[in-house]
């Protein structure tokens, strides 16, 4: 499958690192970013590349040539003038296959390309976007997806102050069908504004592939330095989903947010002091941060699934303002005891996911390729401890409900061990 790499960036913000070469050629840990990308794609069997160049394009062409030194074939298209992120694609349409990858040439990444492609096909998508949480969702363009993983809305910044949204950021990595280019008119164009937004309006299938794998742009001196360190430390390769990841599983109520009896409205959710700092430390450590929470309010009809999503949107938004994010949230809507007024019978079952049963942890392990034997469970009740033990985690802990700093202290202790 052909890989299109957008390599026309000038790199104004990173000019202090290198002024006389195009941004995609700036060395990171000893190699140009483009070289890391080509080697990644070749690892997954991609041998056909089209580099979309612009500023100082001859520098790129002279370095890579026809690609034979890397065991691949490379073609080029040099923009006569800047055409935005998507504008030049229409001009090379006849050189494209029915499906193709799109990489941005200033991105350092390592991800399982086969898994994303399989997801794209399983969802019969016209386009698939790589989505991930990050530590600054408040100044990022967010994407909303449904339970079926299809995109339902694009939420560009700036957004209204205090608006709660799930922390899902468009990482600018795509699989596209060629007919997505029907929305272009031959001039300057942007993927989000000129392709994805009208596709969504027309009812096209845009899938959101959510992943905790490593993908970061290196467009500023600070980011360039950080991604270089991450490559050299092995972090970039280690976070590929083919490698099992350790996780710190977290209960929600009483651990991250204050315990409120049968919390059922977003405005009731308030972070416990120190909780965001604890999650941020998990993010920086390489562990996954995954919430597993019993939510019997659904079965008792005190809260709908949609209202629960609103609660979780607020949780992710509050964490995001502190530079922290969750890799996933799993919830159990069931409650086995019957006899409550207005209860929902379809949720009144003895399930496998309600803690102390391990179902949510086991499902997360399957979804995210988690190494349970290297993972921890932190909650505020014996149910949480029991779920962790039943799932086979390394160790489970019970902290004091609602105590400020309790989670932060334990996480710091675990990560320093």
KESE-85968 format. One record per residue (C-alpha): x, y, z. Coordinates in steps of 0.02 Angstrom, whole numbers. Layout:
<recs>
X/Y/Z
...
</recs>
This chain:
<recs>
0/0/0
71/168/-50
127/291/84
107/477/50
220/585/158
186/772/168
364/839/171
346/1019/114
359/1103/284
475/1250/307
494/1233/495
483/1415/549
458/1372/733
608/1256/736
725/1366/636
844/1384/784
883/1197/768
916/1196/580
890/1339/457
959/1273/294
862/1109/277
676/1070/266
590/1021/427
567/835/381
756/821/356
802/885/529
899/746/616
818/667/768
928/545/863
1047/538/715
923/520/570
805/634/476
624/616/531
581/556/355
705/415/368
627/353/530
456/355/445
514/262/289
598/129/395
440/109/501
328/85/348
452/-33/266
447/-140/424
263/-168/390
288/-213/208
262/-43/125
382/-21/-20
302/119/-122
318/301/-65
267/470/-135
350/617/-50
258/783/-69
398/912/-59
407/1100/-66
530/1208/28
708/1150/-13
637/993/-93
800/958/-183
879/922/-13
754/780/14
770/712/-163
959/710/-161
963/618/7
835/482/-32
849/468/-221
743/327/-286
740/243/-115
840/90/-168
963/115/-25
817/76/94
744/-63/-12
594/42/-65
537/145/-215
515/333/-192
430/456/-309
413/643/-282
294/785/-315
357/960/-281
223/1090/-248
241/1243/-360
168/1345/-218
106/1301/-42
-60/1208/-60
-101/1171/122
-100/999/200
-212/919/69
-212/1028/-87
-74/940/-183
-154/768/-170
-277/804/-308
-133/844/-425
-59/669/-400
-223/575/-399
-178/468/-549
-26/405/-455
-126/344/-305
-202/175/-266
-381/152/-207
-318/160/-27
-161/242/40
-76/304/198
-45/487/236
99/533/353
149/708/405
336/726/381
371/812/547
304/669/654
404/546/758
304/387/782
304/199/801
139/108/786
67/-58/727
19/-16/548
-60/-187/521
-177/-163/670
-235/8/608
-262/-57/432
-362/-206/497
-469/-85/600
-498/23/444
-560/-126/345
-664/-198/488
-758/-33/499
-780/-19/310
-715/158/326
-691/287/189
-558/366/299
-478/316/464
-395/441/581
-267/396/714
-333/472/877
-252/483/1048
-267/577/1212
-137/707/1255
-85/820/1398
-152/981/1320
-325/947/1248
-379/1126/1289
-273/1193/1144
-294/1044/1027
-422/1002/893
-529/863/965
-631/726/882
-790/646/948
-829/464/909
-977/352/947
-983/179/1024
-954/109/850
-789/206/835
-857/314/694
-824/501/700
-978/603/745
-901/778/760
-743/880/741
-713/1005/880
-584/1134/826
-503/1252/948
-542/1373/1022
-691/1298/1113
-805/1380/1241
-720/1396/1411
-773/1257/1527
-842/1146/1389
-818/962/1432
-761/844/1295
-675/677/1283
-488/696/1264
-465/628/1088
-344/721/976
-319/701/789
-138/646/772
-130/689/585
-104/511/525
-231/439/404
-287/297/292
-390/365/148
-489/297/2
-451/388/-159
-628/452/-178
-601/559/-22
-510/675/-142
-673/712/-233
-698/854/-110
-544/949/-171
-558/1084/-303
-377/1094/-359
-325/1239/-248
-258/1259/-72
-345/1140/49
-343/1073/226
-386/895/276
-502/942/418
-594/1086/337
-600/1032/155
-606/842/162
-661/772/330
-793/901/375
-889/886/210
-868/696/214
-952/694/384
-1092/805/320
-1120/684/176
-1131/534/291
-966/456/240
-889/331/360
-742/409/453
-671/292/585
-572/345/737
-430/226/782
-389/261/964
-214/212/1017
-89/243/1156
59/216/1040
193/349/1017
159/489/894
223/667/918
270/808/804
442/885/827
396/1060/765
476/1161/905
650/1153/982
578/1085/1144
482/947/1058
630/906/947
738/880/1101
604/777/1190
570/657/1046
756/631/1021
773/577/1203
622/464/1184
699/375/1034
867/351/1120
785/286/1280
686/158/1180
520/234/1231
460/264/1052
482/83/1000
425/14/1168
253/94/1155
209/2/994
53/-100/1034
140/-260/982
239/-245/1142
141/-284/1301
121/-130/1411
110/-117/1601
-42/-25/1667
-101/59/1826
-287/23/1839
-385/153/1937
-555/151/2016
-648/313/1984
-756/373/2129
-659/408/2288
-492/384/2197
-491/512/2055
-646/612/2098
-736/639/2262
-856/501/2310
-1033/564/2292
-1176/446/2331
-1230/378/2160
-1150/519/2061
-1261/544/1910
-1229/719/1841
-1069/795/1768
-1075/947/1882
-1061/831/2033
-888/773/1981
-743/857/2070
-562/797/2062
-477/748/2224
-322/855/2254
-168/764/2189
-266/649/2072
-216/742/1913
-34/745/1968
-41/557/1996
-114/523/1823
14/639/1744
154/542/1828
80/380/1758
74/458/1584
257/507/1595
312/337/1659
260/230/1512
123/142/1609
-53/152/1540
-182/241/1647
-348/149/1635
-506/178/1738
-615/28/1784
-773/81/1874
-938/3/1932
-1083/115/1881
-1244/38/1950
-1333/203/1922
-1366/142/1744
-1456/-15/1805
-1554/86/1932
-1603/212/1797
-1527/357/1891
-1412/398/1745
-1416/358/1560
-1268/297/1457
-1263/467/1372
-1261/556/1540
-1121/441/1598
-1021/492/1444
-1047/673/1495
-977/633/1668
-825/550/1591
-803/696/1471
-794/811/1622
-670/695/1707
-557/696/1554
-574/884/1533
-527/920/1715
-378/803/1703
-326/884/1538
-319/1057/1616
-185/985/1730
-87/903/1588
-149/726/1624
-248/601/1523
-327/429/1533
-289/298/1402
-459/216/1422
-613/209/1533
-708/47/1561
-871/43/1658
-993/-90/1716
-1176/-33/1703
-1246/-187/1790
-1316/-218/1963
-1377/-391/2014
-1496/-339/2155
-1674/-309/2096
-1819/-214/2171
-1768/-32/2147
-1902/88/2081
-1888/120/1893
-1741/-1/1876
-1688/-59/1703
-1712/-249/1695
-1589/-272/1550
-1447/-217/1666
-1505/-316/1818
-1392/-465/1784
-1250/-557/1868
-1114/-504/1746
-929/-540/1728
-877/-358/1731
-941/-292/1898
-798/-283/2021
-739/-386/2115
-751/-490/1957
-606/-453/1838
-700/-431/1674
-658/-248/1644
-473/-276/1677
-468/-429/1566
-557/-336/1425
-434/-191/1440
-290/-314/1433
-356/-385/1270
-393/-216/1193
-231/-130/1243
-111/-279/1250
-79/-253/1436
44/-359/1533
-63/-395/1687
82/-474/1781
174/-306/1776
21/-200/1816
-62/-129/1972
-240/-98/2031
-280/51/2144
-452/74/2220
-538/122/2381
-634/-37/2422
-607/-224/2442
-702/-245/2276
-561/-157/2185
-428/-261/2269
-524/-420/2230
-541/-374/2047
-355/-342/2031
-311/-506/2115
-435/-602/2008
-361/-525/1850
-185/-574/1901
-105/-404/1921
60/-388/2011
-18/-303/2162
-180/-218/2214
-198/-74/2336
-339/4/2435
-321/188/2477
-428/298/2589
-582/363/2502
-576/548/2454
-412/581/2546
-315/722/2459
-145/662/2399
-177/478/2434
-168/425/2252
-21/538/2214
80/468/2359
50/287/2310
84/315/2124
247/405/2162
298/261/2276
259/131/2143
349/223/2005
504/252/2110
519/69/2160
</recs>
